[in-house]
Amino acid sequence: MPQTHAIATPQAIPAPRAVPHDRPWAWLAAGWNDLWAAPLLGLSYGAALTLAGWALALLAQRTHTLWAILPATAGFFLVAPLLAAGLYEVSRRRAVGLGSGWPQALDGFRRNGGQLAMMGGVLLLLHLFWVRLAGLLFALCFGTGFSPSLERLPLALLGSERLLPFLIAGTGMGFLLAALAFGISALSVPMLVARDISAIEAVIASWRG
């Protein structure tokens, strides 16, 4: 009999499933359980990200770009899904009965690393675009000569008649970028950690979901 050879077909993009409205409470409970299953790892992971944020704030102070602290802080949420890849890996291992430490958490970045790096590049571009856009909006609303010290900045902003247009425009632009980042990364980054799938396929699945 002639031999038949299986024809390799590309992996189908995962189809979205309907999620009950009360499901987020189950996710929060599962996250809380994951934290207390490995409290030292979870808290030290959070502490490392906090220290990185303070380092960026110190850098902005030393380079006299204090205005960048607020947009950089807001932009953190655009790249946060990628930074949590280590925690996704810890949760995945716990679900199958495996323990985890820092080496295993870092495996979350190494598994499917090329595709995660591509996803990180997209989120980083969104972050940088937001920082530049926020800086341009700040200059348009308050002028290039508006540079109070960090201690005087809140009162100076509150006393400006241009604060309201700045908040409206900034909130609207930030909402659009945040919605875009959430749509392409909410499911794609955990999927890239757990499955052998391309970044494009993961983004499509995340957007559909």
C-alpha positions in Angstrom: 0.0 0.0 0.0 1.3 3.5 -0.8 2.4 5.5 2.2 0.3 8.6 3.1 1.9 11.6 4.7 0.1 13.9 7.1 -0.1 17.4 5.8 1.0 19.9 8.5 -1.6 22.6 8.9 -1.1 25.9 10.7 -2.3 26.1 14.3 -5.7 27.6 14.4 -6.1 30.9 16.2 -7.9 30.2 19.5 -11.6 31.2 19.4 -12.9 33.5 22.0 -15.4 32.1 24.6 -18.2 33.8 26.3 -17.2 34.9 29.9 -19.9 35.3 32.6 -20.1 38.8 34.1 -19.1 37.5 37.6 -16.0 35.8 36.3 -13.6 38.6 37.3 -14.3 37.9 41.0 -13.0 34.3 40.4 -9.9 35.7 38.7 -9.2 38.0 41.7 -9.7 35.1 44.1 -7.3 32.9 42.0 -4.7 35.7 41.9 -5.0 36.1 45.7 -4.5 32.4 46.2 -1.5 32.4 43.9 0.0 35.3 45.9 -0.3 33.5 49.2 0.9 30.2 47.8 4.2 31.9 47.2 4.1 35.2 49.1 7.9 35.9 49.1 8.1 35.5 45.3 5.0 37.6 44.6 5.9 40.5 47.0 9.5 40.6 45.8 8.3 40.6 42.2 6.2 43.7 43.0 9.0 45.3 45.0 11.3 44.9 42.0 8.8 46.7 39.7 8.3 49.4 42.4 12.1 50.0 42.6 12.3 50.3 38.8 9.6 52.9 38.9 11.5 54.9 41.6 14.7 54.6 39.5 12.9 56.1 36.5 11.6 59.0 38.7 15.1 59.6 40.0 16.4 59.7 36.4 13.7 62.2 35.4 14.7 64.4 38.3 18.4 64.2 37.5 17.8 65.0 33.8 15.4 67.9 34.7 12.5 66.2 32.9 10.1 66.0 35.9 7.1 66.6 33.5 7.8 63.1 32.1 7.0 61.4 35.5 3.2 61.6 35.1 3.0 60.3 31.5 5.6 57.6 32.2 3.6 56.5 35.2 0.4 56.3 33.1 2.3 54.6 30.3 3.4 51.9 32.7 0.0 50.4 32.4 0.5 50.0 28.7 3.5 47.7 29.2 2.3 46.1 32.5 0.9 43.0 30.8 4.3 42.1 29.5 6.0 42.8 32.8 3.7 40.3 34.5 4.8 37.4 32.3 6.8 35.9 35.2 3.7 35.9 37.3 1.7 34.2 34.5 4.3 31.5 34.5 4.1 31.0 38.3 0.3 30.7 38.0 0.6 28.2 35.2 3.0 26.0 37.1 0.9 26.1 40.2 -2.2 25.0 38.2 -0.4 21.8 37.2 1.0 21.2 40.7 4.6 22.5 40.3 6.4 24.8 42.7 8.1 28.0 41.6 10.9 30.4 42.5 12.6 33.3 40.7 14.4 31.0 38.1 11.0 29.6 37.2 9.3 33.0 37.1 12.0 34.2 34.7 11.3 31.2 32.5 8.0 33.0 31.6 10.1 35.5 29.6 12.3 32.9 28.0 9.6 30.6 26.8 8.5 31.8 23.4 11.0 34.6 24.0 11.1 35.9 20.4 7.4 36.4 20.2 7.2 38.0 23.6 10.0 40.3 22.6 8.0 41.3 19.5 4.9 41.9 21.7 7.1 44.0 24.1 8.3 46.1 21.2 4.8 46.9 20.2 3.8 47.9 23.8 7.0 49.9 24.2 6.3 51.8 21.0 2.8 52.6 22.4 4.4 53.7 25.6 6.9 56.0 23.9 4.2 57.4 21.7 2.1 58.2 24.7 5.1 60.0 26.5 5.8 62.1 23.4 2.1 62.8 22.9 1.7 63.8 26.5 4.8 66.1 26.4 3.4 67.8 23.2 0.0 68.3 24.8 1.6 69.7 27.9 3.6 72.2 25.9 0.6 73.2 23.8 -1.6 73.8 26.9 0.9 75.4 29.3 3.7 76.6 27.0 7.4 75.7 27.0 8.2 78.2 29.8 6.0 76.5 32.3 8.4 74.5 34.5 7.7 74.8 38.2 9.5 72.7 40.7 8.0 69.3 41.6 6.8 70.7 45.0 5.0 73.6 43.3 3.7 71.7 40.3 0.3 70.6 41.8 -0.7 74.1 42.9 0.6 75.6 39.6 -1.5 73.3 37.6 -4.6 73.9 39.8 -4.2 77.6 39.4 -3.9 77.5 35.6 -7.0 78.2 33.4 -5.7 75.7 30.9 -5.9 72.7 33.3 -9.4 71.6 32.3 -8.7 71.5 28.5 -5.4 69.6 29.3 -7.2 67.1 31.4 -10.0 66.5 28.9 -7.6 66.1 25.9 -5.1 64.0 27.9 -7.8 61.7 29.4 -9.3 61.2 25.9 -6.0 60.4 24.2 -4.9 58.2 27.1 -8.2 56.3 27.0 -7.8 55.5 23.3 -4.2 54.3 23.8 -5.1 52.3 26.9 -8.0 50.6 25.1 -5.7 49.7 22.2 -3.0 48.3 24.5 -5.6 46.4 26.6 -7.2 44.9 23.5 -4.0 43.6 22.0 -2.3 42.4 25.2 -4.9 41.4 27.8 -5.0 37.8 26.5 -2.0 37.7 24.2 0.8 37.9 26.7 -0.6 35.0 29.0 -1.2 33.0 25.8 2.4 33.5 24.6 3.7 32.3 28.0 1.4 29.2 28.0 1.4 28.2 24.3 3.7 27.8 21.3 1.9 30.5 19.3 3.0 33.6 17.3 2.6 37.1 18.5 0.3 37.9 15.6 -2.0 35.0 16.3 -2.1 35.9 20.0 -2.9 39.5 19.3 -5.8 38.5 17.0 -7.1 36.1 19.6 -6.9 38.8 22.3 -8.6 41.4 20.1 -11.4 39.0 19.3 -11.9 38.2 22.9 
